[in-house]
Amino acid sequence: MSTHLLTINQQLHLLLLKRLLLIEDNDINRMLMSDYLSYCGYHVKSLSHGTNVFANIEKFKPQLILLDLKLPDIDGYSILEQIQQQPEISKIPVIVVSAFAFKADQERAMALGASYYFVKPVNLTALIIKIEEKLACHHQI
């Protein structure tokens, strides 16, 4: 067993990367989106369920959350509600990426505090533009 120590430059690089928490239960979607976001220069932590989402937020300290609404253990609406009840976490922008295409689903998510709503399949260029926009707005707060 060997220990891999990051160089100071690698550590600084990780600190400069924008941290995104991706919550997506579909393995392929999660892997593809995580890989794409990493390729675009983001530090991505991905979860396949919502069980430990708040422990991960506390530890990882994401600057933005990408949230699927249909998860195996808890629905994304409940996560949005819980985020809004915690002042420190409620400041983190949440972009919903969901297969729920009905306007009522979008309105509900936005009413619960989502910053934006994408319907799958998502246009990745539009997603990156929106992520950057939300990070820029969030950074000014």
N, C-alpha and C positions, 0 to 999 in steps of 0.2 A: 504494500500500500504506500502510495506516495502523496505528499501534500503539494498542491499547486498554489504557489503564492503569486498574487498579482503584483506586477511592477507598479511603481508610483504612477507612471503614465497611464497604465491600464485602469487603475483606480480612479484617477482624475477623469478619464474618458467616460467611465461608468457614471460618475457623478454628473457629468455634463449631459448625458443622454436623458431625454425626456421619458419619464416612467409612465407606462400605460398598464392598467390592469384589465385583462381581457377575460370575461366570464362567458363561456360558450360551451355547451354540452356536446355538440357534434364534433367528434374527434378530427375529422377531415377539415371542417370549417375552422376549427380552433388552430390546427397546425398550419393551414395555409395562411390564415390571417396573421398569426403570430410570426411566421417566417417573413411575410411581406412587410409587416411593420418593423421587424428587426432589420430587414434589408434597407428600409427607409430611414434607419438611424434611431429608432426608438428602443428603449430597454423595456421589454415586455414580460410580464408575469401573467401566465394564463391559468385559469381554473376551469374545471369541467362541471362544477356544481357550485351552489351558493352556500354550502354548509359553513365553511370557514372564511367567508368573504370578509368579515369585519376584522378578524385576526390578521388576515393578509393585508388589508388596508393599513392597519396599525403598523405592521412590520415593514411592508414594502413602500408605503407612503406614495401612492401613485399621484400623478398630476392630472390624470384623466382616467375615467373608467368607461370601457366598452362593455355593454351589458345586453345579453340575450334575454328575452322575456320568458321563454319556455325552457325551464331547467328541470332536471329530474327530481330534485328534492324541495325546491321552493320556487315560486314564480318570481320573475323579475320585478313585478309590481310591488311585491312585499319588500324586496331589497330596496327599491326606490323609496318606499315609505319609511323604512328603517334608517336610510341615509339621511332623509330630511329631518328626522328626530334627533340627530346628533350634530350639533353646531359645527364642530371641527370638520367633520366629514362632509357635511352638506355643502361646503364651499367647493368641493371637487366636482368639476363638470362630468356629467354622465351622458354618454351618447348611446342610445339604444340601437342595436342592430338585430332586427327580428324578422321572422317570416310572417308575423301578424300584419296583414296589409290593410285591415279595416281602419277607416278613419277614427272610429270609436277607440280602438286600441292606441292609436297615435295620440289622440286627445287625452286619454287617461294617463299615458306615460308622461306626457308633457305637463299635465296638471300635478303629477306626483314629483315633479322636479327635474325630469330629463331635459338636457340642454338641446338635444336634437334627436331625430328619429330617422333611421335608414331602414328601408324594407329590403330584405334579401331577395335575390342576389344583389349585393351592394357594389356600386361603382367605386373601385378602390381609389381612383384619383380624387373623386368627390369626397371620399372618407378622409383622405390625408388633408385635403384643403380644410375641411370642417374641423379636424383635430387641431391643426395649426391655428385656425381662427379661435377656437375655444381656449387653447393653451395661451395664446397671446392676450385674450381678454382676462383669463384667470390670473395671469402673471401680473397684470396691472392692479389687481385688487389688493 
